[in-house]
Amino acid sequence: MTLFRRSQLAAGKKNTGQAIGLAQAVQRHERAPSRPMQAAAIQQQAQGLALDALAA
């Protein structure tokens, strides 16, 4: 849960690389994340990728 929140904060600061990396870390390292948490992490990763595309 902490990694997910940090990803949200990074996205809010337009730090796309960190937001994407933390969202991916949630998917890899959280102990058996629930399906809603998995979905939220995937969505957070997508948001980071979209922000990155806008910045390019």
Predicted model as a PDB file, atoms N, CA, C, CB and O in Angstrom, pLDDT in the B-factor column:
MODEL        1                                                                  
ATOM      1  N   MET A   1       0.822  -1.189   0.000  1.00 76.00           N  
ATOM      2  CA  MET A   1       0.000   0.000   0.000  1.00 76.00           C  
ATOM      3  C   MET A   1       0.867   1.254   0.000  1.00 76.00           C  
ATOM      4  CB  MET A   1      -0.936  -0.003   1.202  1.00 76.00           C  
ATOM      5  O   MET A   1       0.519   2.255  -0.627  1.00 76.00           O  
ATOM      6  N   THR A   2       1.984   1.198   0.697  1.00 88.00           N  
ATOM      7  CA  THR A   2       2.861   2.364   0.763  1.00 88.00           C  
ATOM      8  C   THR A   2       3.445   2.696  -0.605  1.00 88.00           C  
ATOM      9  CB  THR A   2       3.987   2.126   1.768  1.00 88.00           C  
ATOM     10  O   THR A   2       3.515   3.863  -0.989  1.00 88.00           O  
ATOM     11  N   LEU A   3       3.862   1.671  -1.338  1.00 91.00           N  
ATOM     12  CA  LEU A   3       4.418   1.906  -2.674  1.00 91.00           C  
ATOM     13  C   LEU A   3       3.380   2.537  -3.591  1.00 91.00           C  
ATOM     14  CB  LEU A   3       4.930   0.593  -3.283  1.00 91.00           C  
ATOM     15  O   LEU A   3       3.700   3.407  -4.401  1.00 91.00           O  
ATOM     16  N   PHE A   4       2.139   2.091  -3.457  1.00 92.00           N  
ATOM     17  CA  PHE A   4       1.071   2.646  -4.287  1.00 92.00           C  
ATOM     18  C   PHE A   4       0.882   4.122  -3.974  1.00 92.00           C  
ATOM     19  CB  PHE A   4      -0.249   1.877  -4.071  1.00 92.00           C  
ATOM     20  O   PHE A   4       0.768   4.936  -4.890  1.00 92.00           O  
ATOM     21  N   ARG A   5       0.847   4.474  -2.715  1.00 94.00           N  
ATOM     22  CA  ARG A   5       0.659   5.879  -2.326  1.00 94.00           C  
ATOM     23  C   ARG A   5       1.833   6.721  -2.817  1.00 94.00           C  
ATOM     24  CB  ARG A   5       0.511   6.010  -0.788  1.00 94.00           C  
ATOM     25  O   ARG A   5       1.642   7.843  -3.286  1.00 94.00           O  
ATOM     26  N   ARG A   6       3.027   6.189  -2.711  1.00 95.00           N  
ATOM     27  CA  ARG A   6       4.192   6.932  -3.206  1.00 95.00           C  
ATOM     28  C   ARG A   6       4.101   7.139  -4.709  1.00 95.00           C  
ATOM     29  CB  ARG A   6       5.494   6.196  -2.854  1.00 95.00           C  
ATOM     30  O   ARG A   6       4.516   8.178  -5.222  1.00 95.00           O  
ATOM     31  N   SER A   7       3.561   6.157  -5.415  1.00 95.00           N  
ATOM     32  CA  SER A   7       3.370   6.298  -6.856  1.00 95.00           C  
ATOM     33  C   SER A   7       2.369   7.410  -7.158  1.00 95.00           C  
ATOM     34  CB  SER A   7       2.893   4.969  -7.471  1.00 95.00           C  
ATOM     35  O   SER A   7       2.567   8.199  -8.081  1.00 95.00           O  
ATOM     36  N   GLN A   8       1.299   7.466  -6.376  1.00 95.00           N  
ATOM     37  CA  GLN A   8       0.312   8.536  -6.560  1.00 95.00           C  
ATOM     38  C   GLN A   8       0.949   9.907  -6.348  1.00 95.00           C  
ATOM     39  CB  GLN A   8      -0.871   8.350  -5.594  1.00 95.00           C  
ATOM     40  O   GLN A   8       0.719  10.832  -7.127  1.00 95.00           O  
ATOM     41  N   LEU A   9       1.739  10.030  -5.303  1.00 95.00           N  
ATOM     42  CA  LEU A   9       2.384  11.313  -5.003  1.00 95.00           C  
ATOM     43  C   LEU A   9       3.360  11.705  -6.117  1.00 95.00           C  
ATOM     44  CB  LEU A   9       3.123  11.240  -3.650  1.00 95.00           C  
ATOM     45  O   LEU A   9       3.431  12.873  -6.497  1.00 95.00           O  
ATOM     46  N   ALA A  10       4.104  10.737  -6.634  1.00 95.00           N  
ATOM     47  CA  ALA A  10       5.044  11.017  -7.721  1.00 95.00           C  
ATOM     48  C   ALA A  10       4.300  11.480  -8.967  1.00 95.00           C  
ATOM     49  CB  ALA A  10       5.891   9.770  -8.040  1.00 95.00           C  
ATOM     50  O   ALA A  10       4.750  12.398  -9.652  1.00 95.00           O  
ATOM     51  N   ALA A  11       3.171  10.857  -9.266  1.00 93.00           N  
ATOM     52  CA  ALA A  11       2.382  11.277 -10.434  1.00 93.00           C  
ATOM     53  C   ALA A  11       1.867  12.697 -10.245  1.00 93.00           C  
ATOM     54  CB  ALA A  11       1.199  10.309 -10.674  1.00 93.00           C  
ATOM     55  O   ALA A  11       1.836  13.482 -11.192  1.00 93.00           O  
ATOM     56  N   GLY A  12       1.469  13.020  -9.042  1.00 93.00           N  
ATOM     57  CA  GLY A  12       0.994  14.372  -8.752  1.00 93.00           C  
ATOM     58  C   GLY A  12       2.071  15.425  -8.947  1.00 93.00           C  
ATOM     59  O   GLY A  12       1.780  16.571  -9.290  1.00 93.00           O  
ATOM     60  N   LYS A  13       3.313  15.027  -8.726  1.00 94.00           N  
ATOM     61  CA  LYS A  13       4.448  15.936  -8.908  1.00 94.00           C  
ATOM     62  C   LYS A  13       5.013  15.878 -10.323  1.00 94.00           C  
ATOM     63  CB  LYS A  13       5.543  15.609  -7.909  1.00 94.00           C  
ATOM     64  O   LYS A  13       6.044  16.485 -10.611  1.00 94.00           O  
ATOM     65  N   LYS A  14       4.324  15.136 -11.216  1.00 91.00           N  
ATOM     66  CA  LYS A  14       4.737  14.971 -12.615  1.00 91.00           C  
ATOM     67  C   LYS A  14       6.080  14.262 -12.746  1.00 91.00           C  
ATOM     68  CB  LYS A  14       4.811  16.323 -13.297  1.00 91.00           C  
ATOM     69  O   LYS A  14       6.789  14.441 -13.737  1.00 91.00           O  
ATOM     70  N   ASN A  15       6.429  13.454 -11.738  1.00 94.00           N  
ATOM     71  CA  ASN A  15       7.643  12.639 -11.799  1.00 94.00           C  
ATOM     72  C   ASN A  15       7.237  11.291 -12.377  1.00 94.00           C  
ATOM     73  CB  ASN A  15       8.326  12.482 -10.375  1.00 94.00           C  
ATOM     74  O   ASN A  15       7.041  10.320 -11.646  1.00 94.00           O  
ATOM     75  N   THR A  16       7.113  11.246 -13.698  1.00 94.00           N  
ATOM     76  CA  THR A  16       6.506  10.088 -14.358  1.00 94.00           C  
ATOM     77  C   THR A  16       7.323   8.817 -14.197  1.00 94.00           C  
ATOM     78  CB  THR A  16       6.317  10.375 -15.822  1.00 94.00           C  
ATOM     79  O   THR A  16       6.753   7.747 -13.982  1.00 94.00           O  
ATOM     80  N   GLY A  17       8.625   8.905 -14.294  1.00 94.00           N  
ATOM     81  CA  GLY A  17       9.465   7.719 -14.166  1.00 94.00           C  
ATOM     82  C   GLY A  17       9.296   7.048 -12.815  1.00 94.00           C  
ATOM     83  O   GLY A  17       9.181   5.826 -12.724  1.00 94.00           O  
ATOM     84  N   GLN A  18       9.284   7.855 -11.777  1.00 96.00           N  
ATOM     85  CA  GLN A  18       9.109   7.311 -10.438  1.00 96.00           C  
ATOM     86  C   GLN A  18       7.697   6.754 -10.254  1.00 96.00           C  
ATOM     87  CB  GLN A  18       9.397   8.387  -9.387  1.00 96.00           C  
ATOM     88  O   GLN A  18       7.522   5.704  -9.636  1.00 96.00           O  
ATOM     89  N   ALA A  19       6.704   7.443 -10.779  1.00 95.00           N  
ATOM     90  CA  ALA A  19       5.322   6.973 -10.667  1.00 95.00           C  
ATOM     91  C   ALA A  19       5.156   5.620 -11.342  1.00 95.00           C  
ATOM     92  CB  ALA A  19       4.354   7.992 -11.282  1.00 95.00           C  
ATOM     93  O   ALA A  19       4.521   4.720 -10.791  1.00 95.00           O  
ATOM     94  N   ILE A  20       5.722   5.476 -12.528  1.00 95.00           N  
ATOM     95  CA  ILE A  20       5.626   4.206 -13.257  1.00 95.00           C  
ATOM     96  C   ILE A  20       6.384   3.108 -12.514  1.00 95.00           C  
ATOM     97  CB  ILE A  20       6.179   4.359 -14.695  1.00 95.00           C  
ATOM     98  O   ILE A  20       5.870   2.006 -12.328  1.00 95.00           O  
ATOM     99  N   GLY A  21       7.585   3.412 -12.099  1.00 95.00           N  
ATOM    100  CA  GLY A  21       8.405   2.419 -11.402  1.00 95.00           C  
ATOM    101  C   GLY A  21       7.778   1.938 -10.111  1.00 95.00           C  
ATOM    102  O   GLY A  21       7.814   0.746  -9.808  1.00 95.00           O  
ATOM    103  N   LEU A  22       7.210   2.845  -9.354  1.00 95.00           N  
ATOM    104  CA  LEU A  22       6.570   2.450  -8.100  1.00 95.00           C  
ATOM    105  C   LEU A  22       5.306   1.637  -8.351  1.00 95.00           C  
ATOM    106  CB  LEU A  22       6.237   3.683  -7.265  1.00 95.00           C  
ATOM    107  O   LEU A  22       5.027   0.686  -7.621  1.00 95.00           O  
ATOM    108  N   ALA A  23       4.546   1.999  -9.367  1.00 94.00           N  
ATOM    109  CA  ALA A  23       3.345   1.224  -9.706  1.00 94.00           C  
ATOM    110  C   ALA A  23       3.737  -0.189 -10.129  1.00 94.00           C  
ATOM    111  CB  ALA A  23       2.540   1.920 -10.836  1.00 94.00           C  
ATOM    112  O   ALA A  23       3.054  -1.152  -9.779  1.00 94.00           O  
ATOM    113  N   GLN A  24       4.814  -0.318 -10.867  1.00 94.00           N  
ATOM    114  CA  GLN A  24       5.293  -1.641 -11.255  1.00 94.00           C  
ATOM    115  C   GLN A  24       5.791  -2.418 -10.033  1.00 94.00           C  
ATOM    116  CB  GLN A  24       6.414  -1.520 -12.305  1.00 94.00           C  
ATOM    117  O   GLN A  24       5.596  -3.629  -9.936  1.00 94.00           O  
ATOM    118  N   ALA A  25       6.428  -1.717  -9.113  1.00 93.00           N  
ATOM    119  CA  ALA A  25       6.916  -2.367  -7.896  1.00 93.00           C  
ATOM    120  C   ALA A  25       5.763  -2.918  -7.059  1.00 93.00           C  
ATOM    121  CB  ALA A  25       7.743  -1.381  -7.064  1.00 93.00           C  
ATOM    122  O   ALA A  25       5.881  -3.984  -6.455  1.00 93.00           O  
ATOM    123  N   VAL A  26       4.664  -2.198  -7.027  1.00 91.00           N  
ATOM    124  CA  VAL A  26       3.486  -2.702  -6.309  1.00 91.00           C  
ATOM    125  C   VAL A  26       3.072  -4.044  -6.900  1.00 91.00           C  
ATOM    126  CB  VAL A  26       2.306  -1.684  -6.379  1.00 91.00           C  
ATOM    127  O   VAL A  26       2.771  -4.989  -6.171  1.00 91.00           O  
ATOM    128  N   GLN A  27       3.058  -4.115  -8.210  1.00 89.00           N  
ATOM    129  CA  GLN A  27       2.632  -5.346  -8.882  1.00 89.00           C  
ATOM    130  C   GLN A  27       3.610  -6.499  -8.637  1.00 89.00           C  
ATOM    131  CB  GLN A  27       2.489  -5.100 -10.384  1.00 89.00           C  
ATOM    132  O   GLN A  27       3.205  -7.661  -8.617  1.00 89.00           O  
ATOM    133  N   ARG A  28       4.883  -6.184  -8.452  1.00 88.00           N  
ATOM    134  CA  ARG A  28       5.890  -7.228  -8.245  1.00 88.00           C  
ATOM    135  C   ARG A  28       6.061  -7.622  -6.788  1.00 88.00           C  
ATOM    136  CB  ARG A  28       7.210  -6.774  -8.789  1.00 88.00           C  
ATOM    137  O   ARG A  28       6.238  -8.803  -6.488  1.00 88.00           O  
ATOM    138  N   HIS A  29       6.011  -6.654  -5.871  1.00 82.00           N  
ATOM    139  CA  HIS A  29       6.488  -6.899  -4.517  1.00 82.00           C  
ATOM    140  C   HIS A  29       5.436  -6.957  -3.425  1.00 82.00           C  
ATOM    141  CB  HIS A  29       7.437  -5.873  -4.172  1.00 82.00           C  
ATOM    142  O   HIS A  29       5.713  -7.486  -2.348  1.00 82.00           O  
ATOM    143  N   GLU A  30       4.269  -6.447  -3.654  1.00 63.00           N  
ATOM    144  CA  GLU A  30       3.252  -6.521  -2.604  1.00 63.00           C  
ATOM    145  C   GLU A  30       2.914  -7.984  -2.358  1.00 63.00           C  
ATOM    146  CB  GLU A  30       1.973  -5.712  -2.993  1.00 63.00           C  
ATOM    147  O   GLU A  30       2.777  -8.763  -3.301  1.00 63.00           O  
ATOM    148  N   ARG A  31       2.782  -8.352  -1.102  1.00 72.00           N  
ATOM    149  CA  ARG A  31       2.433  -9.726  -0.768  1.00 72.00           C  
ATOM    150  C   ARG A  31       0.992  -9.996  -1.173  1.00 72.00           C  
ATOM    151  CB  ARG A  31       2.636  -9.998   0.740  1.00 72.00           C  
ATOM    152  O   ARG A  31       0.055  -9.464  -0.578  1.00 72.00           O  
ATOM    153  N   ALA A  32       0.832 -10.814  -2.175  1.00 67.00           N  
ATOM    154  CA  ALA A  32      -0.483 -11.226  -2.669  1.00 67.00           C  
ATOM    155  C   ALA A  32      -1.484 -10.067  -2.666  1.00 67.00           C  
ATOM    156  CB  ALA A  32      -1.023 -12.377  -1.822  1.00 67.00           C  
ATOM    157  O   ALA A  32      -2.464 -10.094  -1.923  1.00 67.00           O  
ATOM    158  N   PRO A  33      -1.235  -9.046  -3.500  1.00 74.00           N  
ATOM    159  CA  PRO A  33      -2.171  -7.923  -3.514  1.00 74.00           C  
ATOM    160  C   PRO A  33      -3.569  -8.377  -3.933  1.00 74.00           C  
ATOM    161  CB  PRO A  33      -1.670  -6.821  -4.458  1.00 74.00           C  
ATOM    162  O   PRO A  33      -3.732  -9.260  -4.775  1.00 74.00           O  
ATOM    163  N   SER A  34      -4.552  -7.757  -3.329  1.00 86.00           N  
ATOM    164  CA  SER A  34      -5.932  -8.083  -3.690  1.00 86.00           C  
ATOM    165  C   SER A  34      -6.183  -7.658  -5.135  1.00 86.00           C  
ATOM    166  CB  SER A  34      -6.944  -7.389  -2.725  1.00 86.00           C  
ATOM    167  O   SER A  34      -5.432  -6.866  -5.704  1.00 86.00           O  
ATOM    168  N   ARG A  35      -7.226  -8.185  -5.702  1.00 88.00           N  
ATOM    169  CA  ARG A  35      -7.562  -7.807  -7.087  1.00 88.00           C  
ATOM    170  C   ARG A  35      -7.814  -6.300  -7.221  1.00 88.00           C  
ATOM    171  CB  ARG A  35      -8.803  -8.584  -7.561  1.00 88.00           C  
ATOM    172  O   ARG A  35      -7.363  -5.700  -8.197  1.00 88.00           O  
ATOM    173  N   PRO A  36      -8.518  -5.672  -6.274  1.00 91.00           N  
ATOM    174  CA  PRO A  36      -8.681  -4.221  -6.399  1.00 91.00           C  
ATOM    175  C   PRO A  36      -7.341  -3.471  -6.343  1.00 91.00           C  
ATOM    176  CB  PRO A  36      -9.600  -3.710  -5.296  1.00 91.00           C  
ATOM    177  O   PRO A  36      -7.162  -2.474  -7.043  1.00 91.00           O  
ATOM    178  N   MET A  37      -6.402  -3.946  -5.514  1.00 90.00           N  
ATOM    179  CA  MET A  37      -5.095  -3.289  -5.445  1.00 90.00           C  
ATOM    180  C   MET A  37      -4.312  -3.533  -6.721  1.00 90.00           C  
ATOM    181  CB  MET A  37      -4.298  -3.787  -4.229  1.00 90.00           C  
ATOM    182  O   MET A  37      -3.621  -2.635  -7.200  1.00 90.00           O  
ATOM    183  N   GLN A  38      -4.407  -4.738  -7.283  1.00 90.00           N  
ATOM    184  CA  GLN A  38      -3.751  -5.014  -8.555  1.00 90.00           C  
ATOM    185  C   GLN A  38      -4.301  -4.088  -9.637  1.00 90.00           C  
ATOM    186  CB  GLN A  38      -3.942  -6.493  -8.958  1.00 90.00           C  
ATOM    187  O   GLN A  38      -3.541  -3.519 -10.420  1.00 90.00           O  
ATOM    188  N   ALA A  39      -5.616  -3.940  -9.675  1.00 93.00           N  
ATOM    189  CA  ALA A  39      -6.244  -3.071 -10.672  1.00 93.00           C  
ATOM    190  C   ALA A  39      -5.808  -1.623 -10.486  1.00 93.00           C  
ATOM    191  CB  ALA A  39      -7.772  -3.175 -10.590  1.00 93.00           C  
ATOM    192  O   ALA A  39      -5.532  -0.921 -11.459  1.00 93.00           O  
ATOM    193  N   ALA A  40      -5.749  -1.182  -9.238  1.00 94.00           N  
ATOM    194  CA  ALA A  40      -5.340   0.198  -8.960  1.00 94.00           C  
ATOM    195  C   ALA A  40      -3.888   0.427  -9.383  1.00 94.00           C  
ATOM    196  CB  ALA A  40      -5.515   0.523  -7.462  1.00 94.00           C  
ATOM    197  O   ALA A  40      -3.563   1.484  -9.924  1.00 94.00           O  
ATOM    198  N   ALA A  41      -3.024  -0.543  -9.145  1.00 93.00           N  
ATOM    199  CA  ALA A  41      -1.615  -0.411  -9.527  1.00 93.00           C  
ATOM    200  C   ALA A  41      -1.465  -0.362 -11.042  1.00 93.00           C  
ATOM    201  CB  ALA A  41      -0.788  -1.574  -8.953  1.00 93.00           C  
ATOM    202  O   ALA A  41      -0.668   0.415 -11.569  1.00 93.00           O  
ATOM    203  N   ILE A  42      -2.228  -1.187 -11.735  1.00 95.00           N  
ATOM    204  CA  ILE A  42      -2.184  -1.171 -13.203  1.00 95.00           C  
ATOM    205  C   ILE A  42      -2.692   0.169 -13.730  1.00 95.00           C  
ATOM    206  CB  ILE A  42      -3.025  -2.333 -13.791  1.00 95.00           C  
ATOM    207  O   ILE A  42      -2.126   0.731 -14.667  1.00 95.00           O  
ATOM    208  N   GLN A  43      -3.746   0.666 -13.130  1.00 96.00           N  
ATOM    209  CA  GLN A  43      -4.288   1.956 -13.546  1.00 96.00           C  
ATOM    210  C   GLN A  43      -3.295   3.075 -13.260  1.00 96.00           C  
ATOM    211  CB  GLN A  43      -5.619   2.233 -12.837  1.00 96.00           C  
ATOM    212  O   GLN A  43      -3.144   3.990 -14.070  1.00 96.00           O  
ATOM    213  N   GLN A  44      -2.622   3.012 -12.125  1.00 95.00           N  
ATOM    214  CA  GLN A  44      -1.627   4.022 -11.771  1.00 95.00           C  
ATOM    215  C   GLN A  44      -0.468   3.991 -12.761  1.00 95.00           C  
ATOM    216  CB  GLN A  44      -1.114   3.800 -10.335  1.00 95.00           C  
ATOM    217  O   GLN A  44       0.046   5.037 -13.157  1.00 95.00           O  
ATOM    218  N   GLN A  45      -0.060   2.791 -13.157  1.00 96.00           N  
ATOM    219  CA  GLN A  45       1.004   2.668 -14.151  1.00 96.00           C  
ATOM    220  C   GLN A  45       0.565   3.296 -15.474  1.00 96.00           C  
ATOM    221  CB  GLN A  45       1.387   1.184 -14.358  1.00 96.00           C  
ATOM    222  O   GLN A  45       1.335   4.013 -16.112  1.00 96.00           O  
ATOM    223  N   ALA A  46      -0.660   3.025 -15.876  1.00 96.00           N  
ATOM    224  CA  ALA A  46      -1.184   3.592 -17.125  1.00 96.00           C  
ATOM    225  C   ALA A  46      -1.232   5.113 -17.053  1.00 96.00           C  
ATOM    226  CB  ALA A  46      -2.588   3.034 -17.425  1.00 96.00           C  
ATOM    227  O   ALA A  46      -0.930   5.793 -18.034  1.00 96.00           O  
ATOM    228  N   GLN A  47      -1.604   5.641 -15.913  1.00 95.00           N  
ATOM    229  CA  GLN A  47      -1.649   7.093 -15.746  1.00 95.00           C  
ATOM    230  C   GLN A  47      -0.243   7.686 -15.869  1.00 95.00           C  
ATOM    231  CB  GLN A  47      -2.273   7.465 -14.380  1.00 95.00           C  
ATOM    232  O   GLN A  47      -0.048   8.727 -16.497  1.00 95.00           O  
ATOM    233  N   GLY A  48       0.724   7.010 -15.264  1.00 94.00           N  
ATOM    234  CA  GLY A  48       2.114   7.478 -15.381  1.00 94.00           C  
ATOM    235  C   GLY A  48       2.593   7.445 -16.823  1.00 94.00           C  
ATOM    236  O   GLY A  48       3.267   8.369 -17.277  1.00 94.00           O  
ATOM    237  N   LEU A  49       2.250   6.387 -17.544  1.00 95.00           N  
ATOM    238  CA  LEU A  49       2.628   6.302 -18.957  1.00 95.00           C  
ATOM    239  C   LEU A  49       1.966   7.389 -19.778  1.00 95.00           C  
ATOM    240  CB  LEU A  49       2.264   4.938 -19.523  1.00 95.00           C  
ATOM    241  O   LEU A  49       2.587   7.955 -20.678  1.00 95.00           O  
ATOM    242  N   ALA A  50       0.711   7.686 -19.477  1.00 95.00           N  
ATOM    243  CA  ALA A  50       0.001   8.757 -20.209  1.00 95.00           C  
ATOM    244  C   ALA A  50       0.646  10.110 -19.917  1.00 95.00           C  
ATOM    245  CB  ALA A  50      -1.510   8.787 -19.820  1.00 95.00           C  
ATOM    246  O   ALA A  50       0.812  10.923 -20.826  1.00 95.00           O  
ATOM    247  N   LEU A  51       1.006  10.356 -18.671  1.00 92.00           N  
ATOM    248  CA  LEU A  51       1.668  11.615 -18.333  1.00 92.00           C  
ATOM    249  C   LEU A  51       3.017  11.718 -19.050  1.00 92.00           C  
ATOM    250  CB  LEU A  51       1.861  11.732 -16.801  1.00 92.00           C  
ATOM    251  O   LEU A  51       3.409  12.790 -19.512  1.00 92.00           O  
ATOM    252  N   ASP A  52       3.712  10.594 -19.134  1.00 92.00           N  
ATOM    253  CA  ASP A  52       5.011  10.572 -19.807  1.00 92.00           C  
ATOM    254  C   ASP A  52       4.847  10.883 -21.287  1.00 92.00           C  
ATOM    255  CB  ASP A  52       5.697   9.208 -19.621  1.00 92.00           C  
ATOM    256  O   ASP A  52       5.661  11.604 -21.864  1.00 92.00           O  
ATOM    257  N   ALA A  53       3.797  10.341 -21.906  1.00 93.00           N  
ATOM    258  CA  ALA A  53       3.542  10.604 -23.330  1.00 93.00           C  
ATOM    259  C   ALA A  53       3.212  12.070 -23.561  1.00 93.00           C  
ATOM    260  CB  ALA A  53       2.394   9.721 -23.847  1.00 93.00           C  
ATOM    261  O   ALA A  53       3.606  12.639 -24.580  1.00 93.00           O  
ATOM    262  N   LEU A  54       2.498  12.686 -22.635  1.00 90.00           N  
ATOM    263  CA  LEU A  54       2.148  14.095 -22.772  1.00 90.00           C  
ATOM    264  C   LEU A  54       3.383  14.979 -22.636  1.00 90.00           C  
ATOM    265  CB  LEU A  54       1.098  14.488 -21.728  1.00 90.00           C  
ATOM    266  O   LEU A  54       3.473  16.036 -23.260  1.00 90.00           O  
ATOM    267  N   ALA A  55       4.331  14.537 -21.816  1.00 82.00           N  
ATOM    268  CA  ALA A  55       5.534  15.338 -21.593  1.00 82.00           C  
ATOM    269  C   ALA A  55       6.500  15.263 -22.770  1.00 82.00           C  
ATOM    270  CB  ALA A  55       6.235  14.883 -20.326  1.00 82.00           C  
ATOM    271  O   ALA A  55       7.345  16.142 -22.940  1.00 82.00           O  
ATOM    272  N   ALA A  56       6.377  14.230 -23.572  1.00 77.00           N  
ATOM    273  CA  ALA A  56       7.316  14.030 -24.690  1.00 77.00           C  
ATOM    274  C   ALA A  56       7.026  14.943 -25.858  1.00 77.00           C  
ATOM    275  CB  ALA A  56       7.276  12.594 -25.159  1.00 77.00           C  
ATOM    276  O   ALA A  56       7.726  14.893 -26.869  1.00 77.00           O  
TER     277      ALA A  56                                                      
ENDMDL                                                                          
END                                                                             
